[in-house]
Amino acid sequence: MAAMNSARNLDHYIRGFLKDLQKKRTKEIRALRNIENGFEAWIKIQFFAYCLETLRIPASEIGMEYKAKLKKSRKYSIGEKQIDIRVTNNKRKYHYIELKVAFQKWNPGKQLQSWVNDFEALSGIKQRQPENVKADADEVASVVFGIGYKNDEWQNETKKYAGARIKMLKALNFTKDIHVAMLLKKM
């Protein structure tokens, strides 16, 4: 059984996932513009399958739509955050991942702001989760796919919304008209 090795960070695994998608799902990627809101669900399922098939992580060590406890703070009035994907790191640490899609033609600012807000909430996850969860938080990532942007436009928009978190911003190449940006933090 494999797991997300703690020697490699989440950035490594997400980049591997994107390369795997480009290699195995070229036809589907070309059709992404047409599935619109279904893209986010599709990408979650693809990442889940990548963890199972390529990384060989047991299904019991991957969670989708997982609720994690947040640290108490004025910034987070809710006590927990629903997270798109949680993946174990050798049963000792968890990686928490949020996925977003910003369509250039459909109020992209709302989705880009949501991408940053999700990252802020992920950054507030308690290191130690409740007793029934036997692992601590390791890394968090909020990933946004931009569809329909020109490269320069995408770079400018993600930098604008990342703001003070610019040092945590990773721009990833995907396709000519689908771009990816990620905010990443080691806990």
GROMACS elastic network, one bead per residue, 0.5 to 0.9 nm:
[ bonds ]
;  ai    aj funct       b0    kb
    1    55     6  0.88209   500
    1    56     6  0.62187   500
    1    57     6  0.63273   500
    1    58     6  0.70576   500
    2     5     6  0.81411   500
    2    55     6  0.62174   500
    2    56     6  0.52927   500
    2    57     6  0.52972   500
    2    58     6  0.78932   500
    2    90     6  0.80281   500
    3     6     6  0.87886   500
    3    51     6  0.85520   500
    3    55     6  0.67257   500
    3    56     6  0.70994   500
    3    57     6  0.52965   500
    3    58     6  0.82396   500
    3    61     6  0.85536   500
    3    87     6  0.84945   500
    3    88     6  0.68461   500
    3    89     6  0.56032   500
    3    90     6  0.55355   500
    3    91     6  0.83476   500
    4     7     6  0.86395   500
    4     8     6  0.75408   500
    4     9     6  0.81863   500
    4    10     6  0.81079   500
    4    13     6  0.78108   500
    4    51     6  0.88239   500
    4    55     6  0.75299   500
    4    57     6  0.78473   500
    4    87     6  0.77114   500
    4    88     6  0.67803   500
    4    90     6  0.68082   500
    4    95     6  0.86324   500
    5     8     6  0.56657   500
    5     9     6  0.77256   500
    5    89     6  0.61234   500
    5    90     6  0.70773   500
    6     9     6  0.65339   500
    6    10     6  0.89085   500
    6    89     6  0.64222   500
    6    90     6  0.79648   500
    6    93     6  0.83501   500
    6   138     6  0.86218   500
    8    11     6  0.80897   500
    8    12     6  0.63215   500
    8    13     6  0.78542   500
    9    12     6  0.55281   500
    9    13     6  0.69635   500
    9   139     6  0.77483   500
    9   186     6  0.84790   500
   10    13     6  0.51163   500
   10    14     6  0.61600   500
   10    15     6  0.85126   500
   10    95     6  0.72291   500
   10   139     6  0.68666   500
   10   140     6  0.78961   500
   10   141     6  0.75001   500
   10   184     6  0.78552   500
   11    14     6  0.52487   500
   11    15     6  0.61031   500
   11    16     6  0.85343   500
   11   141     6  0.82489   500
   11   170     6  0.83214   500
   11   182     6  0.83235   500
   11   184     6  0.73708   500
   12    15     6  0.52796   500
   12    16     6  0.61932   500
   12    17     6  0.86708   500
   13    17     6  0.61058   500
   13    18     6  0.86832   500
   13    55     6  0.89644   500
   14    18     6  0.62519   500
   14    19     6  0.86880   500
   14    47     6  0.86718   500
   14   143     6  0.89901   500
   15    18     6  0.51161   500
   15    19     6  0.62987   500
   15    20     6  0.85806   500
   15   172     6  0.74828   500
   16    19     6  0.51471   500
   16    20     6  0.60970   500
   16    21     6  0.85986   500
   17    20     6  0.50054   500
   17    21     6  0.61570   500
   17    22     6  0.86745   500
   17    46     6  0.86854   500
   17    47     6  0.68796   500
   17    50     6  0.66392   500
   17    51     6  0.85946   500
   17    54     6  0.89110   500
   18    21     6  0.50316   500
   18    22     6  0.62437   500
   18    23     6  0.86234   500
   18   172     6  0.87723   500
   18   173     6  0.87202   500
   18   174     6  0.68832   500
   19    22     6  0.51006   500
   19    23     6  0.61813   500
   19    24     6  0.86299   500
   19   174     6  0.79512   500
   20    23     6  0.50787   500
   20    24     6  0.59861   500
   20    25     6  0.78678   500
   20    50     6  0.79466   500
   20    54     6  0.87890   500
   21    24     6  0.52813   500
   21    25     6  0.50946   500
   21    26     6  0.70980   500
   21    29     6  0.79127   500
   21    46     6  0.80339   500
   21    50     6  0.87852   500
   22    25     6  0.56802   500
   22    26     6  0.53987   500
   22    29     6  0.74782   500
   22   174     6  0.75735   500
   22   175     6  0.82723   500
   23    26     6  0.63844   500
   24    27     6  0.84940   500
   25    28     6  0.52933   500
   25    29     6  0.60618   500
   25    30     6  0.87194   500
   26    29     6  0.51085   500
   26    30     6  0.63558   500
   26    31     6  0.88569   500
   27    30     6  0.53276   500
   27    31     6  0.66358   500
   28    31     6  0.50637   500
   28    32     6  0.63145   500
   29    32     6  0.51242   500
   29    33     6  0.82238   500
   29   175     6  0.86790   500
   29   178     6  0.87436   500
   30    33     6  0.72419   500
   30    34     6  0.87628   500
   31    34     6  0.55645   500
   31    35     6  0.69893   500
   32    35     6  0.54406   500
   32    36     6  0.68425   500
   32    38     6  0.87228   500
   32    39     6  0.64930   500
   32   147     6  0.83732   500
   32   178     6  0.88902   500
   33    36     6  0.58465   500
   33    39     6  0.83798   500
   33   103     6  0.84236   500
   33   147     6  0.69070   500
   33   148     6  0.78695   500
   33   178     6  0.89190   500
   34    39     6  0.89113   500
   35    38     6  0.53512   500
   35    39     6  0.59418   500
   36    39     6  0.57544   500
   36    40     6  0.84543   500
   36   101     6  0.87880   500
   36   103     6  0.79037   500
   37    40     6  0.64652   500
   37    41     6  0.79735   500
   37   101     6  0.80697   500
   38    41     6  0.55147   500
   38    42     6  0.61740   500
   38    43     6  0.87237   500
   39    43     6  0.60307   500
   39    44     6  0.86043   500
   39   101     6  0.73779   500
   40    43     6  0.52336   500
   40    44     6  0.63265   500
   40    45     6  0.87971   500
   40    99     6  0.67819   500
   40   100     6  0.63417   500
   40   101     6  0.63135   500
   40   145     6  0.89148   500
   41    44     6  0.51895   500
   41    45     6  0.63704   500
   41    46     6  0.86675   500
   42    45     6  0.52700   500
   42    46     6  0.61803   500
   42    47     6  0.87048   500
   43    47     6  0.61024   500
   43    48     6  0.85241   500
   43    99     6  0.80029   500
   44    47     6  0.51662   500
   44    48     6  0.61733   500
   44    49     6  0.86375   500
   44    64     6  0.80129   500
   44    84     6  0.73415   500
   44    85     6  0.74501   500
   44    99     6  0.74526   500
   45    49     6  0.61500   500
   45    50     6  0.85497   500
   45    64     6  0.89669   500
   46    49     6  0.50559   500
   46    50     6  0.60850   500
   46    51     6  0.86679   500
   47    51     6  0.62278   500
   47    52     6  0.86494   500
   47    85     6  0.86698   500
   48    51     6  0.52328   500
   48    52     6  0.63673   500
   48    53     6  0.86823   500
   48    59     6  0.84106   500
   48    62     6  0.73571   500
   48    63     6  0.84939   500
   48    64     6  0.81571   500
   48    85     6  0.80628   500
   49    52     6  0.50304   500
   49    53     6  0.58211   500
   49    54     6  0.78315   500
   50    53     6  0.52857   500
   50    54     6  0.51781   500
   50    55     6  0.65695   500
   50    56     6  0.81778   500
   50    57     6  0.89809   500
   51    54     6  0.58417   500
   51    56     6  0.60315   500
   51    57     6  0.55574   500
   51    58     6  0.81500   500
   51    59     6  0.83877   500
   51    62     6  0.79045   500
   51    87     6  0.83490   500
   52    55     6  0.59978   500
   52    58     6  0.61699   500
   52    59     6  0.64913   500
   52    62     6  0.85434   500
   53    56     6  0.51939   500
   53    57     6  0.76363   500
   54    57     6  0.81826   500
   56    59     6  0.88924   500
   57    60     6  0.82610   500
   57    61     6  0.66712   500
   57    62     6  0.74932   500
   57    87     6  0.85046   500
   57    88     6  0.83717   500
   58    61     6  0.55451   500
   58    62     6  0.71557   500
   59    62     6  0.53538   500
   59    63     6  0.78545   500
   60    63     6  0.75140   500
   61    86     6  0.81202   500
   61    87     6  0.60267   500
   61    88     6  0.54062   500
   61    89     6  0.85575   500
   61    90     6  0.89124   500
   61    91     6  0.75372   500
   62    85     6  0.72109   500
   62    86     6  0.56724   500
   62    88     6  0.64678   500
   63    66     6  0.59405   500
   63    83     6  0.89105   500
   63    84     6  0.80673   500
   63    85     6  0.55609   500
   63    87     6  0.64076   500
   63    88     6  0.87779   500
   64    83     6  0.72015   500
   64    84     6  0.53621   500
   64    86     6  0.63593   500
   64    87     6  0.88539   500
   65    82     6  0.58785   500
   65    83     6  0.52285   500
   65    85     6  0.61861   500
   65    86     6  0.81507   500
   66    81     6  0.81343   500
   66    82     6  0.54679   500
   66    83     6  0.51030   500
   66    84     6  0.65794   500
   66    85     6  0.66928   500
   66    86     6  0.67310   500
   67    80     6  0.62457   500
   67    81     6  0.54583   500
   67    83     6  0.59884   500
   67    84     6  0.89596   500
   68    79     6  0.85835   500
   68    80     6  0.53775   500
   68    81     6  0.54449   500
   68    82     6  0.64726   500
   68    83     6  0.72086   500
   68   122     6  0.88447   500
   68   125     6  0.66674   500
   68   126     6  0.78459   500
   68   129     6  0.70348   500
   68   130     6  0.87790   500
   69    79     6  0.59485   500
   69    81     6  0.65536   500
   69   124     6  0.85562   500
   69   125     6  0.59185   500
   69   126     6  0.59417   500
   69   128     6  0.86287   500
   69   129     6  0.63376   500
   69   130     6  0.77790   500
   70    73     6  0.84930   500
   70    76     6  0.75452   500
   70    78     6  0.77869   500
   70    79     6  0.54408   500
   70    80     6  0.50865   500
   70    81     6  0.67947   500
   70   121     6  0.75861   500
   70   122     6  0.80277   500
   70   123     6  0.86542   500
   70   124     6  0.53347   500
   70   126     6  0.51655   500
   70   127     6  0.88811   500
   70   129     6  0.88327   500
   71    76     6  0.78953   500
   71    79     6  0.74348   500
   71    80     6  0.85287   500
   71   124     6  0.55125   500
   71   125     6  0.58422   500
   71   126     6  0.51077   500
   71   127     6  0.85309   500
   72    75     6  0.83472   500
   72    76     6  0.68769   500
   72    77     6  0.79162   500
   72    78     6  0.86219   500
   72    79     6  0.71079   500
   72   124     6  0.82905   500
   72   126     6  0.87936   500
   73    76     6  0.54911   500
   73    77     6  0.71578   500
   73   124     6  0.84614   500
   74    77     6  0.62669   500
   75   121     6  0.86802   500
   76    79     6  0.71041   500
   76    80     6  0.85970   500
   76   121     6  0.72577   500
   76   124     6  0.79187   500
   78    81     6  0.75167   500
   80   121     6  0.89185   500
   80   125     6  0.80777   500
   81   118     6  0.87846   500
   81   121     6  0.69808   500
   81   122     6  0.75665   500
   81   125     6  0.80160   500
   83    86     6  0.71428   500
   83    96     6  0.68579   500
   83    97     6  0.66691   500
   83    98     6  0.60251   500
   83    99     6  0.89883   500
   83   118     6  0.87312   500
   83   122     6  0.81252   500
   84    96     6  0.78187   500
   84    97     6  0.60918   500
   84    98     6  0.50947   500
   84    99     6  0.66898   500
   85    95     6  0.81700   500
   85    96     6  0.59641   500
   85    97     6  0.51104   500
   85    98     6  0.65717   500
   85    99     6  0.84117   500
   86    94     6  0.64417   500
   86    95     6  0.56399   500
   86    97     6  0.62876   500
   87    93     6  0.85467   500
   87    94     6  0.55988   500
   87    95     6  0.52402   500
   87    96     6  0.67094   500
   87    97     6  0.83149   500
   88    91     6  0.54328   500
   88    92     6  0.71404   500
   88    93     6  0.58617   500
   88    95     6  0.63130   500
   88    96     6  0.89564   500
   88   135     6  0.78531   500
   89    92     6  0.59437   500
   89    94     6  0.56041   500
   89    95     6  0.71244   500
   89   135     6  0.85810   500
   89   138     6  0.81157   500
   90    93     6  0.68011   500
   90    94     6  0.86237   500
   91    94     6  0.76157   500
   91   134     6  0.72378   500
   91   135     6  0.61169   500
   92   134     6  0.69210   500
   92   136     6  0.63954   500
   92   137     6  0.87145   500
   92   138     6  0.87930   500
   93   134     6  0.84708   500
   93   137     6  0.54887   500
   93   138     6  0.52283   500
   93   139     6  0.83842   500
   94   135     6  0.63104   500
   94   136     6  0.60047   500
   94   138     6  0.53210   500
   94   139     6  0.69650   500
   94   140     6  0.85736   500
   95   137     6  0.64404   500
   95   138     6  0.56417   500
   95   140     6  0.56886   500
   95   141     6  0.78571   500
   96   122     6  0.73348   500
   96   137     6  0.75851   500
   96   138     6  0.80840   500
   96   139     6  0.64419   500
   96   141     6  0.63698   500
   96   142     6  0.84704   500
   97   119     6  0.89491   500
   97   122     6  0.82368   500
   97   139     6  0.85696   500
   97   140     6  0.58660   500
   97   142     6  0.57597   500
   97   143     6  0.74060   500
   98   115     6  0.79069   500
   98   118     6  0.68744   500
   98   119     6  0.76843   500
   98   122     6  0.82977   500
   98   140     6  0.82616   500
   98   141     6  0.63362   500
   98   143     6  0.60611   500
   98   144     6  0.83691   500
   99   115     6  0.77204   500
   99   118     6  0.89974   500
   99   141     6  0.85176   500
   99   142     6  0.59917   500
   99   144     6  0.58442   500
   99   145     6  0.78872   500
  100   111     6  0.69264   500
  100   112     6  0.80356   500
  100   114     6  0.78830   500
  100   115     6  0.61736   500
  100   142     6  0.76930   500
  100   143     6  0.61328   500
  100   145     6  0.62331   500
  100   146     6  0.86799   500
  101   108     6  0.85669   500
  101   111     6  0.67095   500
  101   112     6  0.81919   500
  101   115     6  0.85629   500
  101   143     6  0.84610   500
  101   144     6  0.53846   500
  101   146     6  0.59833   500
  101   147     6  0.74355   500
  102   105     6  0.86414   500
  102   106     6  0.76337   500
  102   107     6  0.79172   500
  102   108     6  0.50073   500
  102   109     6  0.78404   500
  102   110     6  0.81686   500
  102   111     6  0.53392   500
  102   112     6  0.64697   500
  102   144     6  0.68923   500
  102   145     6  0.60821   500
  102   147     6  0.62172   500
  102   148     6  0.87567   500
  103   106     6  0.53936   500
  103   107     6  0.73233   500
  103   108     6  0.56329   500
  103   111     6  0.82633   500
  103   145     6  0.82919   500
  103   146     6  0.59230   500
  103   148     6  0.62445   500
  103   149     6  0.79223   500
  104   107     6  0.70098   500
  104   108     6  0.53545   500
  104   109     6  0.87345   500
  104   146     6  0.69378   500
  104   147     6  0.59816   500
  104   148     6  0.52196   500
  104   149     6  0.57114   500
  104   154     6  0.89787   500
  105   108     6  0.69650   500
  105   147     6  0.85843   500
  105   148     6  0.72354   500
  105   149     6  0.87453   500
  106   109     6  0.86934   500
  106   110     6  0.89070   500
  107   110     6  0.58346   500
  107   111     6  0.73501   500
  108   111     6  0.53082   500
  108   112     6  0.61287   500
  108   113     6  0.85328   500
  108   146     6  0.84198   500
  109   112     6  0.50312   500
  109   113     6  0.59507   500
  109   114     6  0.83830   500
  109   157     6  0.83564   500
  109   161     6  0.83043   500
  110   113     6  0.52417   500
  110   114     6  0.61530   500
  110   115     6  0.86773   500
  111   115     6  0.60947   500
  111   116     6  0.87433   500
  111   144     6  0.83944   500
  112   116     6  0.64779   500
  112   117     6  0.86506   500
  112   144     6  0.74548   500
  112   146     6  0.89837   500
  112   157     6  0.81428   500
  112   158     6  0.73021   500
  112   161     6  0.65436   500
  112   162     6  0.86982   500
  113   116     6  0.51774   500
  113   117     6  0.60874   500
  113   118     6  0.85246   500
  113   161     6  0.64421   500
  113   162     6  0.86546   500
  114   118     6  0.59570   500
  114   119     6  0.85014   500
  115   118     6  0.52549   500
  115   119     6  0.63951   500
  115   120     6  0.88686   500
  115   142     6  0.62537   500
  115   143     6  0.71019   500
  115   144     6  0.64126   500
  115   161     6  0.87310   500
  115   162     6  0.89768   500
  115   182     6  0.89290   500
  115   183     6  0.86249   500
  116   119     6  0.50412   500
  116   120     6  0.62970   500
  116   121     6  0.87279   500
  116   142     6  0.74442   500
  116   161     6  0.69277   500
  116   162     6  0.64827   500
  116   165     6  0.89200   500
  116   183     6  0.78730   500
  117   120     6  0.50451   500
  117   121     6  0.62562   500
  117   122     6  0.85769   500
  118   121     6  0.50848   500
  118   122     6  0.60505   500
  118   123     6  0.85119   500
  118   141     6  0.89889   500
  118   142     6  0.65569   500
  119   123     6  0.60777   500
  119   124     6  0.87074   500
  119   140     6  0.75924   500
  119   141     6  0.67083   500
  119   142     6  0.52720   500
  119   143     6  0.87677   500
  119   183     6  0.67768   500
  119   184     6  0.80533   500
  119   185     6  0.87946   500
  120   123     6  0.50672   500
  120   124     6  0.65909   500
  121   124     6  0.51149   500
  121   125     6  0.69400   500
  122   125     6  0.54201   500
  122   140     6  0.61406   500
  122   141     6  0.76516   500
  122   142     6  0.80082   500
  123   126     6  0.86066   500
  123   139     6  0.88748   500
  123   140     6  0.68607   500
  123   141     6  0.88998   500
  123   185     6  0.73551   500
  123   186     6  0.89938   500
  123   187     6  0.75498   500
  124   127     6  0.88233   500
  125   128     6  0.84549   500
  125   129     6  0.83962   500
  125   137     6  0.73306   500
  125   140     6  0.88902   500
  125   187     6  0.88165   500
  126   129     6  0.61521   500
  126   136     6  0.80788   500
  126   137     6  0.71567   500
  127   135     6  0.87696   500
  127   136     6  0.52463   500
  127   138     6  0.78132   500
  127   187     6  0.73819   500
  128   131     6  0.84620   500
  128   133     6  0.84443   500
  128   134     6  0.86350   500
  128   135     6  0.72032   500
  128   137     6  0.68474   500
  129   132     6  0.79528   500
  129   133     6  0.59088   500
  129   134     6  0.76970   500
  129   135     6  0.71933   500
  129   136     6  0.64027   500
  129   137     6  0.78797   500
  130   133     6  0.56040   500
  130   134     6  0.80412   500
  131   134     6  0.65472   500
  133   136     6  0.80824   500
  135   138     6  0.88844   500
  137   140     6  0.78571   500
  137   186     6  0.88039   500
  137   187     6  0.64950   500
  138   185     6  0.87205   500
  138   186     6  0.61210   500
  138   187     6  0.52750   500
  139   184     6  0.72839   500
  139   185     6  0.56612   500
  139   187     6  0.54300   500
  140   183     6  0.82108   500
  140   184     6  0.58427   500
  140   185     6  0.54259   500
  140   186     6  0.66371   500
  140   187     6  0.73328   500
  141   182     6  0.65253   500
  141   183     6  0.55203   500
  141   185     6  0.65313   500
  141   186     6  0.89766   500
  142   181     6  0.84295   500
  142   182     6  0.56126   500
  142   183     6  0.52638   500
  142   184     6  0.66962   500
  143   180     6  0.70624   500
  143   181     6  0.58415   500
  143   183     6  0.65256   500
  143   184     6  0.84899   500
  144   179     6  0.82579   500
  144   180     6  0.56813   500
  144   181     6  0.54098   500
  144   182     6  0.63000   500
  144   183     6  0.87739   500
  145   178     6  0.67370   500
  145   179     6  0.56391   500
  145   181     6  0.66710   500
  145   182     6  0.88639   500
  146   149     6  0.64390   500
  146   154     6  0.71442   500
  146   177     6  0.80926   500
  146   178     6  0.55897   500
  146   180     6  0.60406   500
  146   181     6  0.80193   500
  147   177     6  0.62396   500
  147   179     6  0.65811   500
  147   180     6  0.88946   500
  148   177     6  0.55600   500
  148   178     6  0.65114   500
  148   179     6  0.85475   500
  149   152     6  0.81655   500
  149   153     6  0.61578   500
  149   154     6  0.56689   500
  149   177     6  0.61564   500
  149   178     6  0.71787   500
  149   179     6  0.75474   500
  150   153     6  0.52532   500
  150   154     6  0.61462   500
  150   155     6  0.87224   500
  150   176     6  0.82143   500
  150   177     6  0.66361   500
  150   178     6  0.87996   500
  150   179     6  0.87850   500
  151   154     6  0.51553   500
  151   155     6  0.62512   500
  151   156     6  0.87146   500
  151   176     6  0.78869   500
  151   177     6  0.76359   500
  151   178     6  0.88912   500
  151   179     6  0.75175   500
  152   155     6  0.51338   500
  152   156     6  0.62077   500
  152   157     6  0.86122   500
  153   156     6  0.52297   500
  153   157     6  0.61360   500
  153   158     6  0.86699   500
  154   157     6  0.51774   500
  154   158     6  0.61108   500
  154   159     6  0.84612   500
  154   179     6  0.72173   500
  154   180     6  0.88063   500
  154   181     6  0.89290   500
  155   158     6  0.54824   500
  155   159     6  0.61681   500
  155   160     6  0.85564   500
  155   171     6  0.78422   500
  155   181     6  0.87123   500
  156   159     6  0.52565   500
  156   160     6  0.60520   500
  156   161     6  0.87424   500
  157   160     6  0.50474   500
  157   161     6  0.62818   500
  157   162     6  0.84921   500
  158   161     6  0.52644   500
  158   162     6  0.58667   500
  158   163     6  0.84513   500
  158   166     6  0.89519   500
  158   169     6  0.82784   500
  158   171     6  0.86883   500
  158   181     6  0.70930   500
  159   162     6  0.50634   500
  159   163     6  0.60825   500
  159   165     6  0.87648   500
  159   166     6  0.64807   500
  159   169     6  0.78010   500
  160   163     6  0.54321   500
  160   166     6  0.87907   500
  161   164     6  0.88093   500
  161   165     6  0.88081   500
  161   166     6  0.89033   500
  162   165     6  0.52146   500
  162   166     6  0.54594   500
  162   167     6  0.89238   500
  162   168     6  0.83967   500
  162   169     6  0.69889   500
  162   183     6  0.79184   500
  163   166     6  0.56579   500
  164   167     6  0.77042   500
  164   168     6  0.89821   500
  165   168     6  0.54610   500
  165   169     6  0.67226   500
  165   183     6  0.77092   500
  166   169     6  0.50697   500
  166   170     6  0.85533   500
  166   183     6  0.83411   500
  167   170     6  0.82703   500
  167   183     6  0.87530   500
  168   182     6  0.78938   500
  168   183     6  0.52713   500
  168   184     6  0.54927   500
  168   185     6  0.67189   500
  169   181     6  0.68873   500
  169   182     6  0.56925   500
  169   184     6  0.68506   500
  170   180     6  0.84938   500
  170   181     6  0.56365   500
  170   182     6  0.50655   500
  170   183     6  0.63339   500
  170   184     6  0.75957   500
  171   179     6  0.80570   500
  171   180     6  0.61531   500
  171   182     6  0.64834   500
  172   179     6  0.69343   500
  172   180     6  0.52031   500
  172   181     6  0.58486   500
  172   182     6  0.77359   500
  173   176     6  0.82913   500
  173   178     6  0.83256   500
  173   179     6  0.61684   500
  173   180     6  0.65257   500
  173   181     6  0.86735   500
  174   177     6  0.82267   500
  174   178     6  0.60993   500
  174   179     6  0.55748   500
  174   180     6  0.65262   500
  175   178     6  0.50760   500
  175   179     6  0.64986   500
  176   179     6  0.75101   500
